[in-house]
Amino acid sequence: MISQIETIWQSAFEKIGEKISEQALNIWISKVKPISFDGQTFVLQVPTSFYRDVVLKQFNDKIVSSLSEIMGFEVDIEVISEEDDKTVKEKIKEPIFRPNDSEFFTFDNFMVGESNKYAYNICRAVAENPGTAYNPLFLHGSTGLGKTHLLKAIKYQIEKNNPNYKCIYISSEGFTNELIESIRNKTTQEFKNKYRNADVLLIDDIQFFAGKDSTQEEFFHTYNYLKDGNKQIILASDRPPKDIHPLEDRLIGRFESGIITSIESPELELRVAIVKNKAMYYNVAISDEVAYFIAETIKNNIRKIEGVINKMKADQFIKGSAPTIASVKSNIKDISEENEPLPVLVDKIILEVSRNYDVKPEDIRSRKRQMNIKNARHVSLYILRELTSISLDDIGMFFSNLDHSSVHHAINKVADRMASDNSFKIHVEEIIRNVREK
């Protein structure tokens, strides 16, 4: 029976394969075996010390980033060889973390609330009748709200209902890398055949096609070929098609020709349900008080909730104690933007807001009352509250010592406007996205 640490490595292996050539994957990474995980460090084994040196020198960052993506928090690796004197048995400590995709990314495991109910229902309809009414399906929403889960759930359900279907799920980065490799190796026809013979094509994070002319050109022809054959196309992005720049108008038109649906930030009740569900799934003992604290602190990123649960699982395994609010605060800090020094994050937020509102950063920090400056300040306060768990009093200190009530009023004012003005909501979310990416 495959162990859970091997399941994690299989998922990481696929992600690594999206970042390096197939030749490198087969020669070097295929020889890597997972040995253990202690909650922070994966121990990996390779045949010889020569392999170890090459893997650490050439592929360390890609392995670490792939494993961290799978786990939901930053991890380390240690690579040992069969020639090493270290006793491998001493390193076999394996807490249970994530199951494999076929067990985890299903519709049954997707928590549904008002913020995602419509998208969920559309995705289920596509999974039951691929290539019919909803084609293409374009799913968009901010990072960590469940787009990848829904894409993989669609793939799982279609394959379950139609065992003979060829379903391909890939990230936009993976698609681009495969195209580059096919051009380099003169295997472009094989590349074309792979994707044009698909019954269902699911591409994640398609916003990263922006500015990649060759990728857009190839995907345009692949899209047309599949659509003409009534094959199902499903795309996910962190923004709607018209907001992906630069993206060819002909692609935007095709993306908009099907159905576009969004996933919104989950309401508190749904976040609490997600926390409890994931804790139960990972066998983590959690009190209502801790569940509500996590849900009230992490508002816009389900992936971060999962990362916190994983950290709690590791703590429970290592320390043998149930999580408390104090320990959860530490775990949240470990995976949040607060890893970055707070003054640096504040500077990034104010600089990005100042650029969008055409006001000076020092004016945003001041108490000036001109309308454009005040609006920029309010947005800055809101974003700082969204990206950190610091108190309102601490937030006010960065803005000429604004008091608690003033900060609270400003944040609520922005939240209310976002709830009633979708264009403003998109505008604020774009600023948040830019801050996170810098």
ABEGO torsion letter per residue (X at the ends): XBBAAAAAAAAAAAAAAAABBAAAAAAAAAABBBABBAGABBBBBBABAAAAAAAAAAAAAAAAAAAAAAAGBBBBBBBBBAABABBAAAABBBBBBBBBAAAABBAAABBBBAAAAAAAAAAAAAAABBGBABOBBBBBEBBGAGAAAAAAAAAAAAAAABAABBBBBBBAAAAAAAAAAAAAAGAAAAAAAAAAABABBBBBGAAAABGBAAAAAAAAAAAAAAAAAGBBBBBBBABBAAABOBBBAAAAAAAAABBBBBBBBBBAAAAAAAAAAAAAAAGBBBBAAAAAAAAAABAABAAAAAAAAAAAAAAAAAAGBBBBAAAAAAAAAAABAAABBAAAAAAAAAAAAAAAAGBBAAAAABABABAAAAAAAAAAAAAAAAABABBAAAAAAABGGBBAAAAAAAAAAAAAAAAABAAAAAAAAAAAAAAAAX
